[in-house]
Amino acid sequence: MKFLSFLSLLLSAKVSLTSVVEPAARQATAESSATSIPVPTTAYPTVPAPGPTVTLSPVGSIPEDFSSQGLEDLWSLVGPVEPPPFTTTREPSLPIPVPSAPPPLYPTWFAPQPSSIFPNLSLPEGFIFGVATSAYQVEGAVKMDGKGPSTWDWASRQPNFVQDNTTADIADLFYYLYKEDAARAAAIGVTAHSFSIAWTRIYPFGVAGSPLNQLGIDHYSDLIDYHWSVGVEPVVTLYHWDTPLALNAYYGGFTSPRIVDDFINYAKTVFQAYNGRVKRWITFNEPSVSCRFVAQYPFNVSLAPGVNSSTAPYQCAYYLLKAHAGAVKAFREMGIEGEIAYKNNDWIGHPWRANNTEDTEAVERHAAFGIGTFANPVYVNGDWPQIMKDTLPESYLPRFTEEEMADLKGSADFFAIDAYSSQYVAAPPSGIATCQANMSDPAWPACNTGMLYDYNAGWSVGPNSDPASTTWLQATPQMLRGYLRGIAERWPSPKMYISEFGFDEPFESLRTAMYQITEDCFTTDYFMTNLGEALLAIHEDGIPLMGTFSWALMDNVEWSSGIEPKFGIQHVNYTTLERTYKRSAYALSEFYASHGIANANATKI
């Protein structure tokens, strides 16, 4: 996951591509009424600015030494790493036993069982019942088998950054437990697993021309083959935020033009290694988030020369899009089998105040500065949204050349959206025109505010998630169809996937008894209501939706929130690493099986 948890890192709305107001802001504005628009606030104002204890040498000061000593020097920037409790791949005993299903959650007169949700509506042939993870969040074994350090291996050790002070050194140890996890997914009927490859396992230094790590190539090769052996399609993401630390140290990572060729080189290596065994590829996960946090603590200590925290998100977006276009161009020139795109995030939203022209305009600004930043170049015309160009000078937002625009336009075969939730959108208190003309306005340049409660009476947009995520996540199935229609209208594509969706069960981290932990009622309701709306979107709205990927296959390390948020459809005991299915896993299994989608290796539940 999760992507949008990074809204908690926005120390300044000025450097964000969009801004969001948390519910607490409602009480923080002089007991404001529901009809007033609060001034945008940051989600976690206690996150410190970078101080002298941040441990990273100045950009460019570390020599590009690709020897074993050079690799150890990079790891010295991270510090001591906790070794895994075991270092061999565990072979699961098949078939995976699946305990009996839980009793119905509600009386049928109140809510239908998963199999009874629109039972007469079928899913399209080939529809994917998917789950999702990412390398940093689940793999662990961060220093094993020649892997290089990533920016997140480093960042997780910086002062006051991760809320519970955990690292991903062990995490779920998916690196050695991938066979068991693939088999457990198959046992409940899952047909695809979207996971990411760690760039630093393939190229420990990240740089084109630096040593290739054959152990990394071999590891993912076996992982891919094993997934197929249990009937689970591997869907591969090349980059899920874990930039090689070397690239930040050498030249500033995604704020430098050097990143483009290095990423394309990495992508071509992976394409060649797994061609024919991977049918669906993702270049970048949620680029608007990854480009937002390059400007934030602690990553902003490694910006390229001439780049500052105000311009960094836009420099990153420019180079990331060039890297995406270059990778897709190589994919097609190499004749790689399958389809390719990148994963979008964010939402379009609805006007906070009905029939209010300012809020209606704010929705369009949110769409442009959010999804549109990357989707317009790829799905529309090869260029930034006009609203962005009208607002941001070239010193902030680099302009594309005609050649770059030609490469970008059409560089995706489908539209992937991480559709967790939606919100209302309001104009900033100063008004859009005033905000747009004033670079010191806290809402500049996007000049819109996400609202987590309605205008009429202050009701929450939807049920709230765990406190670790309430600044961005509510259950909003009632908005899903409009959300998907808005995407299809603005950024048309012949095929769409909900590439992530999920909910972190409120206060699950406080529970200790397994019968309480596995009863993830809010998460189960979230999945079932969204899937029901997805069925209607397919049959009544004509949305070309061909799969959904539930976040997450299991509890994991949720970035700067640590292990407190519990998004998994399986519980993970972080002492024994044992996995346990939760109610939501059973509900997903029942829903898909009853709508004609199931893995032949599934255990009968």
Summary of the structure (lengths in Angstrom):
residues: 605
radius of gyration: 22.7
end to end distance: 27.7
largest distance: 68.0
contacts: 2184
relative contact order: 0.16
helix: 38%
strand: 11%
